[in-house]
Amino acid sequence: MRTNKRIGVIAGGTSAEREVSLRSGAAIRKALEGLGYAPVFIDAAGTLCEDLKREEVEVAFLALHGGWGENGAVQGLLEIMGIPYTGSGILASALAMDKETSKQIFLGNNVPVPPFAVVSRSRVERGGGIDLSLLDEWIGFPLPWVIKPTAEGSSIGVSIVREKAGVEAAAREAFRYGGRIIVEKYIPGKEIQIGILDQKVLGGVEVRPSTEFYSYEAKYTPGLTQYILPPEVAPSAYTTLSEMALRAHNALGCRGATRVDFILDTAGAPWILEVNTIPGMTETSLLPKIAQLSGMDFSALIEEILRLSLEQ
């Protein structure tokens, strides 16, 4: 597939994932150039609307991670401007980014989520600190907990807390990224990610980080994580994970490429963590690894994502 439309690779932005986004954008631009396109690179940190007009962008390849780049806001701007773009639309992007809402949708579509509670800062903050007794009123399951922001990616602001002494610091860290946090039951097991492209399951990868969990550091530091392709799980479990991933993708109304993250617990039960509507495209990112396993190299993956955007 070839298009004569002027392609804008949109990356950077102002979220906590800015640096990763810039790396994704650089890799995408390089791949497009290798395919014979002449894309323009736009850092979405400031005057995005003006930049799109100045560069006469006719199709946007989104490499934004987190914040308004992945929550539907930029997608809305592009729709107003009449510019087609890669990935999911406004509503699906917003739903996937909001962990509280997406969990409710997964539950309604028979995709299990770990037990969780949503906590507002105004409910538990007293005198500049976190009142642990107030926090306990909202949590109906014992430690260990995973404490995270409701609307961030790349494991930013995420902590695993095994003892009460660590709860306040973890909550404070998560509250840095918004006024509501998720407290989730920690479920030990294998971390499995399933890639979706054009309503089809591309494949999966098992990640084995050398850190306590698949943290920001483990995701973006080469050598800190072992990648098992395909995942070392029973065929029946892999089939279940694949079916659930596609169900979750469709329940949110996603399109294009997504990555769906799961924990497969020690009893073999799957638990969905989230759907990523703009998966990372760095040298350590998972979707390109999954695509490679299916026989699709990085350039082919990029061109297919671009093609799908032009058919929407």
Secondary structure as GFF3:
##gff-version 3
##sequence-region A 1 312
A	DSSP	beta_strand	7	11	.	.	.	ID=ss1
A	DSSP	alpha_helix	18	34	.	.	.	ID=ss2
A	DSSP	beta_strand	40	43	.	.	.	ID=ss3
A	DSSP	alpha_helix	48	54	.	.	.	ID=ss4
A	DSSP	beta_strand	59	62	.	.	.	ID=ss5
A	DSSP	alpha_helix	67	70	.	.	.	ID=ss6
A	DSSP	alpha_helix	73	81	.	.	.	ID=ss7
A	DSSP	alpha_helix	90	97	.	.	.	ID=ss8
A	DSSP	alpha_helix	99	108	.	.	.	ID=ss9
A	DSSP	beta_strand	116	120	.	.	.	ID=ss10
A	DSSP	alpha_helix	121	124	.	.	.	ID=ss11
A	DSSP	beta_strand	125	126	.	.	.	ID=ss12
A	DSSP	beta_strand	129	130	.	.	.	ID=ss13
A	DSSP	alpha_helix	132	138	.	.	.	ID=ss14
A	DSSP	beta_strand	145	149	.	.	.	ID=ss15
A	DSSP	beta_strand	159	161	.	.	.	ID=ss16
A	DSSP	three_ten_helix	164	166	.	.	.	ID=ss17
A	DSSP	alpha_helix	167	175	.	.	.	ID=ss18
A	DSSP	beta_strand	180	185	.	.	.	ID=ss19
A	DSSP	beta_strand	189	197	.	.	.	ID=ss20
A	DSSP	beta_strand	200	209	.	.	.	ID=ss21
A	DSSP	alpha_helix	216	220	.	.	.	ID=ss22
A	DSSP	beta_strand	225	228	.	.	.	ID=ss23
A	DSSP	alpha_helix	235	252	.	.	.	ID=ss24
A	DSSP	beta_strand	257	265	.	.	.	ID=ss25
A	DSSP	beta_strand	270	276	.	.	.	ID=ss26
A	DSSP	alpha_helix	286	293	.	.	.	ID=ss27
A	DSSP	alpha_helix	298	311	.	.	.	ID=ss28
###
